[in-house]
Amino acid sequence: MPITERIVIDADPSIKKMLFEISEEYGETMKAVVCSLIESKYKELQLRKVGEFKKLR
């Protein structure tokens, strides 16, 4: 089973509720919402790393 499906299945009930509300609002599956959030955080991390690299120069 893909990790994103495990995240949705194993999520705390309050997290599931939030995922459900977001997925309803955006017309996406909860799996798509989880993937989107992970991608967003990863991009944020990469930008932070680039910023830190520029500070070192």
N, CA, C and O atoms as CSV, one atom per row, in Angstrom:
chain,resi,resn,atom,element,x,y,z
A,1,MET,N,N,0.856,-1.181,0.000
A,1,MET,CA,C,0.000,0.000,0.000
A,1,MET,C,C,0.897,1.239,0.000
A,1,MET,O,O,1.830,1.332,0.798
A,2,PRO,N,N,0.614,2.190,-0.898
A,2,PRO,CA,C,1.421,3.411,-0.952
A,2,PRO,C,C,1.385,4.183,0.366
A,2,PRO,O,O,0.399,4.148,1.102
A,3,ILE,N,N,2.473,4.871,0.640
A,3,ILE,CA,C,2.613,5.593,1.906
A,3,ILE,C,C,1.528,6.652,2.087
A,3,ILE,O,O,1.050,6.860,3.202
A,4,THR,N,N,1.133,7.327,1.000
A,4,THR,CA,C,0.107,8.360,1.141
A,4,THR,C,C,-1.222,7.762,1.581
A,4,THR,O,O,-1.956,8.384,2.349
A,5,GLU,N,N,-1.537,6.566,1.106
A,5,GLU,CA,C,-2.766,5.907,1.548
A,5,GLU,C,C,-2.660,5.504,3.013
A,5,GLU,O,O,-3.642,5.602,3.749
A,6,ARG,N,N,-1.483,5.053,3.450
A,6,ARG,CA,C,-1.283,4.693,4.858
A,6,ARG,C,C,-1.438,5.932,5.748
A,6,ARG,O,O,-2.007,5.851,6.836
A,7,ILE,N,N,-0.934,7.062,5.284
A,7,ILE,CA,C,-1.056,8.301,6.063
A,7,ILE,C,C,-2.524,8.625,6.284
A,7,ILE,O,O,-2.932,8.950,7.399
A,8,VAL,N,N,-3.315,8.539,5.228
A,8,VAL,CA,C,-4.744,8.846,5.339
A,8,VAL,C,C,-5.437,7.847,6.247
A,8,VAL,O,O,-6.235,8.239,7.099
A,9,ILE,N,N,-5.149,6.566,6.081
A,9,ILE,CA,C,-5.800,5.520,6.876
A,9,ILE,C,C,-5.410,5.630,8.345
A,9,ILE,O,O,-6.263,5.498,9.223
A,10,ASP,N,N,-4.131,5.870,8.621
A,10,ASP,CA,C,-3.627,5.894,9.997
A,10,ASP,C,C,-3.755,7.252,10.682
A,10,ASP,O,O,-3.384,7.388,11.848
A,11,ALA,N,N,-4.267,8.245,9.989
A,11,ALA,CA,C,-4.322,9.592,10.551
A,11,ALA,C,C,-5.260,9.667,11.751
A,11,ALA,O,O,-6.250,8.942,11.844
A,12,ASP,N,N,-4.915,10.558,12.652
A,12,ASP,CA,C,-5.763,10.876,13.782
A,12,ASP,C,C,-7.121,11.348,13.237
A,12,ASP,O,O,-7.166,11.990,12.188
A,13,PRO,N,N,-8.212,11.045,13.922
A,13,PRO,CA,C,-9.533,11.459,13.429
A,13,PRO,C,C,-9.651,12.955,13.123
A,13,PRO,O,O,-10.324,13.337,12.165
A,14,SER,N,N,-9.007,13.797,13.923
A,14,SER,CA,C,-9.089,15.239,13.657
A,14,SER,C,C,-8.351,15.599,12.359
A,14,SER,O,O,-8.772,16.492,11.624
A,15,ILE,N,N,-7.254,14.897,12.092
A,15,ILE,CA,C,-6.509,15.120,10.849
A,15,ILE,C,C,-7.338,14.630,9.667
A,15,ILE,O,O,-7.396,15.293,8.631
A,16,LYS,N,N,-7.979,13.474,9.817
A,16,LYS,CA,C,-8.840,12.959,8.752
A,16,LYS,C,C,-9.947,13.956,8.436
A,16,LYS,O,O,-10.289,14.164,7.272
A,17,LYS,N,N,-10.506,14.572,9.475
A,17,LYS,CA,C,-11.576,15.554,9.279
A,17,LYS,C,C,-11.039,16.741,8.489
A,17,LYS,O,O,-11.692,17.218,7.561
A,18,MET,N,N,-9.853,17.218,8.853
A,18,MET,CA,C,-9.259,18.338,8.128
A,18,MET,C,C,-8.983,17.961,6.675
A,18,MET,O,O,-9.283,18.728,5.760
A,19,LEU,N,N,-8.412,16.778,6.470
A,19,LEU,CA,C,-8.146,16.314,5.108
A,19,LEU,C,C,-9.432,16.224,4.304
A,19,LEU,O,O,-9.473,16.622,3.140
A,20,PHE,N,N,-10.487,15.698,4.929
A,20,PHE,CA,C,-11.768,15.565,4.257
A,20,PHE,C,C,-12.302,16.940,3.847
A,20,PHE,O,O,-12.752,17.121,2.715
A,21,GLU,N,N,-12.251,17.905,4.766
A,21,GLU,CA,C,-12.749,19.247,4.454
A,21,GLU,C,C,-11.955,19.897,3.334
A,21,GLU,O,O,-12.531,20.525,2.444
A,22,ILE,N,N,-10.634,19.751,3.372
A,22,ILE,CA,C,-9.793,20.317,2.310
A,22,ILE,C,C,-10.103,19.641,0.982
A,22,ILE,O,O,-10.238,20.312,-0.041
A,23,SER,N,N,-10.216,18.320,0.993
A,23,SER,CA,C,-10.476,17.593,-0.256
A,23,SER,C,C,-11.843,17.960,-0.832
A,23,SER,O,O,-11.996,18.070,-2.049
A,24,GLU,N,N,-12.823,18.148,0.028
A,24,GLU,CA,C,-14.156,18.561,-0.434
A,24,GLU,C,C,-14.096,19.955,-1.055
A,24,GLU,O,O,-14.669,20.191,-2.118
A,25,GLU,N,N,-13.410,20.862,-0.396
A,25,GLU,CA,C,-13.325,22.251,-0.860
A,25,GLU,C,C,-12.622,22.350,-2.217
A,25,GLU,O,O,-13.040,23.118,-3.084
A,26,TYR,N,N,-11.559,21.574,-2.393
A,26,TYR,CA,C,-10.772,21.657,-3.621
A,26,TYR,C,C,-11.146,20.606,-4.658
A,26,TYR,O,O,-10.611,20.607,-5.767
A,27,GLY,N,N,-12.067,19.707,-4.301
A,27,GLY,CA,C,-12.487,18.678,-5.252
A,27,GLY,C,C,-11.387,17.676,-5.560
A,27,GLY,O,O,-11.296,17.166,-6.677
A,28,GLU,N,N,-10.550,17.394,-4.564
A,28,GLU,CA,C,-9.443,16.450,-4.729
A,28,GLU,C,C,-9.607,15.305,-3.738
A,28,GLU,O,O,-10.350,15.412,-2.762
A,29,THR,N,N,-8.908,14.216,-4.002
A,29,THR,CA,C,-8.919,13.110,-3.051
A,29,THR,C,C,-8.045,13.475,-1.858
A,29,THR,O,O,-7.192,14.358,-1.948
A,30,MET,N,N,-8.265,12.789,-0.743
A,30,MET,CA,C,-7.418,13.033,0.431
A,30,MET,C,C,-5.972,12.681,0.100
A,30,MET,O,O,-5.053,13.349,0.573
A,31,LYS,N,N,-5.759,11.650,-0.700
A,31,LYS,CA,C,-4.415,11.277,-1.118
A,31,LYS,C,C,-3.760,12.428,-1.890
A,31,LYS,O,O,-2.589,12.734,-1.668
A,32,ALA,N,N,-4.504,13.061,-2.789
A,32,ALA,CA,C,-3.967,14.180,-3.565
A,32,ALA,C,C,-3.623,15.355,-2.655
A,32,ALA,O,O,-2.622,16.038,-2.870
A,33,VAL,N,N,-4.454,15.591,-1.639
A,33,VAL,CA,C,-4.199,16.675,-0.685
A,33,VAL,C,C,-2.906,16.392,0.078
A,33,VAL,O,O,-2.072,17.285,0.232
A,34,VAL,N,N,-2.733,15.163,0.556
A,34,VAL,CA,C,-1.519,14.789,1.287
A,34,VAL,C,C,-0.297,14.987,0.390
A,34,VAL,O,O,0.702,15.557,0.826
A,35,CYS,N,N,-0.368,14.526,-0.844
A,35,CYS,CA,C,0.763,14.679,-1.765
A,35,CYS,C,C,1.070,16.148,-2.017
A,35,CYS,O,O,2.235,16.543,-2.051
A,36,SER,N,N,0.046,16.946,-2.190
A,36,SER,CA,C,0.225,18.373,-2.432
A,36,SER,C,C,0.895,19.050,-1.239
A,36,SER,O,O,1.788,19.879,-1.411
A,37,LEU,N,N,0.461,18.695,-0.035
A,37,LEU,CA,C,1.057,19.277,1.170
A,37,LEU,C,C,2.525,18.876,1.310
A,37,LEU,O,O,3.364,19.697,1.681
A,38,ILE,N,N,2.827,17.628,1.018
A,38,ILE,CA,C,4.220,17.157,1.085
A,38,ILE,C,C,5.069,17.894,0.055
A,38,ILE,O,O,6.171,18.346,0.366
A,39,GLU,N,N,4.560,18.018,-1.171
A,39,GLU,CA,C,5.298,18.723,-2.215
A,39,GLU,C,C,5.536,20.177,-1.835
A,39,GLU,O,O,6.623,20.708,-2.059
A,40,SER,N,N,4.535,20.818,-1.266
A,40,SER,CA,C,4.652,22.210,-0.849
A,40,SER,C,C,5.725,22.376,0.229
A,40,SER,O,O,6.559,23.277,0.148
A,41,LYS,N,N,5.697,21.512,1.223
A,41,LYS,CA,C,6.695,21.579,2.300
A,41,LYS,C,C,8.096,21.281,1.767
A,41,LYS,O,O,9.075,21.876,2.219
A,42,TYR,N,N,8.192,20.361,0.809
A,42,TYR,CA,C,9.497,20.030,0.239
A,42,TYR,C,C,10.066,21.224,-0.531
A,42,TYR,O,O,11.255,21.525,-0.425
A,43,LYS,N,N,9.214,21.900,-1.306
A,43,LYS,CA,C,9.664,23.087,-2.034
A,43,LYS,C,C,10.128,24.165,-1.058
A,43,LYS,O,O,11.139,24.830,-1.284
A,44,GLU,N,N,9.375,24.329,0.030
A,44,GLU,CA,C,9.739,25.291,1.071
A,44,GLU,C,C,11.115,24.942,1.650
A,44,GLU,O,O,11.944,25.827,1.861
A,45,LEU,N,N,11.352,23.668,1.903
A,45,LEU,CA,C,12.635,23.208,2.421
A,45,LEU,C,C,13.768,23.506,1.442
A,45,LEU,O,O,14.834,23.972,1.844
A,46,GLN,N,N,13.538,23.238,0.159
A,46,GLN,CA,C,14.563,23.484,-0.854
A,46,GLN,C,C,14.894,24.979,-0.939
A,46,GLN,O,O,16.060,25.358,-1.056
A,47,LEU,N,N,13.858,25.820,-0.878
A,47,LEU,CA,C,14.103,27.264,-0.918
A,47,LEU,C,C,14.885,27.722,0.302
A,47,LEU,O,O,15.756,28.585,0.193
A,48,ARG,N,N,14.585,27.154,1.457
A,48,ARG,CA,C,15.319,27.490,2.673
A,48,ARG,C,C,16.783,27.072,2.541
A,48,ARG,O,O,17.682,27.812,2.939
A,49,LYS,N,N,17.016,25.890,1.982
A,49,LYS,CA,C,18.393,25.420,1.796
A,49,LYS,C,C,19.157,26.340,0.849
A,49,LYS,O,O,20.322,26.651,1.094
A,50,VAL,N,N,18.511,26.775,-0.230
A,50,VAL,CA,C,19.152,27.688,-1.182
A,50,VAL,C,C,19.474,29.007,-0.493
A,50,VAL,O,O,20.546,29.577,-0.696
A,51,GLY,N,N,18.535,29.491,0.326
A,51,GLY,CA,C,18.767,30.729,1.067
A,51,GLY,C,C,19.935,30.617,2.023
A,51,GLY,O,O,20.731,31.548,2.144
A,52,GLU,N,N,20.046,29.485,2.704
A,52,GLU,CA,C,21.154,29.263,3.630
A,52,GLU,C,C,22.467,29.162,2.880
A,52,GLU,O,O,23.499,29.630,3.363
A,53,PHE,N,N,22.438,28.550,1.696
A,53,PHE,CA,C,23.641,28.413,0.879
A,53,PHE,C,C,24.120,29.805,0.440
A,53,PHE,O,O,25.318,30.090,0.460
A,54,LYS,N,N,23.179,30.661,0.047
A,54,LYS,CA,C,23.546,32.006,-0.391
A,54,LYS,C,C,24.146,32.814,0.751
A,54,LYS,O,O,25.039,33.632,0.527
A,55,LYS,N,N,23.663,32.594,1.980
A,55,LYS,CA,C,24.195,33.301,3.140
A,55,LYS,C,C,25.648,32.914,3.390
A,55,LYS,O,O,26.434,33.737,3.860
A,56,LEU,N,N,26.010,31.681,3.083
A,56,LEU,CA,C,27.369,31.194,3.320
A,56,LEU,C,C,28.360,31.753,2.318
A,56,LEU,O,O,29.564,31.737,2.574
A,57,ARG,N,N,27.898,32.233,1.215
A,57,ARG,CA,C,28.788,32.717,0.150
A,57,ARG,C,C,29.303,34.053,0.449
A,57,ARG,O,O,30.066,34.611,-0.339
